[in-house]
Amino acid sequence: MKVQGTIFAGAMALLLTLAARPAIADCLEGNRTTSPAEKAAHKKVGAVLGKAFHAPEGWKNSGEKPHRVPGSVCKNSTGERLNATYKVSFMEMDGAKKRQEKMKAEMMTLAAGGPGDRDAMQAKMEAIQKMTQELQRDTIIEVEVKLNQELVLDPGLPITVPGGYRAFQAPQPGEIPGQRRTTVLMGEWTKDEEGHWRAPRKKGLPVQAIQTATVQVKAGEERTQSFLASSNLKSIAALLDAPAKAGK
């Protein structure tokens, strides 16, 4: 059994190592340093995405994962497609702090109550869960931008957003009342029979060309529209090599 466990552990380690490396077929001749032109393209994208979204009044940036310039690409390539992902989140600090303090007091009351009435305890736990959901819905905004994405799974029902871009909205997974996931699609997309949106890479495009952009916002339903209105979606659309299409 010990031998089998050792073999299994070794096999898993090898698989994890291979998974962390680029596909062999992609880099048969090894890597090379990213060219100045490639670095410039990535820096431009990073700068635009980093300035596109701003914290609403009374809110603060609570986390950011910027797009970074890759240090190397495959040696045998003349360039690699510019795939970029940018994430940022914002929090309404004062409101969040007050709600957290109230939740803490409720939980302390629950813990000090002892066995007591099970129905009363259950009601208290449900109230705390509701407060947690409302905290996430009302005090947190999460944003994710992806460039050159080719597939977006069913994004929900069409809605109107500032700028007239093609956009959709669906309940946030977890079914928090009033929280929504809004997806804005820029570029040329086609809806398939299953309700998914696709944008296959066009032939002949330069490898650094940006064909599509998707902006996803997770926030309370009432907050989303005002947040998008204050965001610079136009600057993201300007990165595309073809105009961002509006409409539904």
Sequence and secondary structure as in RCSB ss.txt:
>XXXX:A:sequence
MKVQGTIFAGAMALLLTLAARPAIADCLEGNRTTSPAEKAAHKKVGAVLGKAFHAPEGWKNSGEKPHRVPGSVCK
NSTGERLNATYKVSFMEMDGAKKRQEKMKAEMMTLAAGGPGDRDAMQAKMEAIQKMTQELQRDTIIEVEVKLNQE
LVLDPGLPITVPGGYRAFQAPQPGEIPGQRRTTVLMGEWTKDEEGHWRAPRKKGLPVQAIQTATVQVKAGEERTQ
SFLASSNLKSIAALLDAPAKAGK
>XXXX:A:secstr
 HHHHHHHHHHHHHHHHHHHS  TTT TT EEE  HHHHHHHHHHHHHHHHS    TT EEEEEE     SEEET
T S     EEEEEEEE HHHHHHHHHHHHHHHHHHHHT S  HHHHHHHHHHHHHHHHHHHHHHEEEEEEEES  
EE    EEE  TT BEEEEEE TTT TTEEEEEEEEE  EE TTS EE    TT  TT   EEEEEEEEEHHHHH
HHHHHS HHHHHTTSSS   B  
